[in-house]
């Protein structure tokens, strides 16, 4: 996790952790915050920008650095999915 996320609220940390270990769930969830304009095809892309051949993740700190509605919407969606899993 990016350092910024490690020092963020528990809800943000848990959202990043859940998204990174549940790609099959998160890839099926569209993101409704408008990030499709920057290439995100799913809620998963809001958290993970790359997975290399060894399975190492590059997290997307765009979400954490965004403010207001965007961050709240994405984390809110993830929290709801996590509670249902």
N, C-alpha and C positions, 0 to 999 in steps of 0.2 A: 504494500500500500504506500502511496505517496506520503511523505512526511506531513503534508498539510492535512491529509485524511486521518493520519494517526493521532493528530491533536484535535480533531473535530469532535463533535458530539457523538455520543454512543450510537444514536440512531443512524448517523451517516456512516460510521465505522461498520456497523452491522449490515447496513445496506450494501456496502462494497464487498464485505465478506460473503454475504449470501449470493450476490450476483456472480462473484468470481467462482464459487464452487457449485453453482447451479446453472450452467450455461444452457442446458436443454430447456429448462423452464423459462429463463429470461429471454431467450431468442424467440420464443413464441409470443412474447408480450410486446405489442407496439408501444412506442413512446409517444405520448400525446402532447409533449411540451414544445414541439416544433423543431426538434433537433434533426429531423430528417433532412433539413436544408444543408446540414453540414456532413451528411453522409451516414447518419445513424439509421440502421434498418430495424432496430429493435431496442428494447430497454437495456439489453445486455451491452450494447455498444456504448451506452452512456457511462458504463463502468470500466469496460475492458477494450483497449484499443488494438491489442495484438496478442497473439499466442504463438510462440515460436515452435520449432520442430520438437523441442524437448518438453513442451507443455508449460514453459515459463510465461507468465502473464505480464503484459505491460498495462498497468491500469491507466484509465483516462481521468486525469485530474481536472478536466474541463468541467465536470459536474460539480465538484467541490468549489471550484473557483467561480462558478456562476452564482448569481444571487437571486433572491426572491422566489418568484413563482416557479421558475424552471427547476431549481434544486428541490424545492418542496414537493413539486409534482412528481418528479422521478423517484425521490426517496419515499414518498407516500405510496406510490404504486408498488415499489419493491417491498415495503413493509406489509402491505396487504397480501401480497403473494406469499411472503414468508410466513405469515400467520396461517394461511390456508394449507401450507405444505406440511 
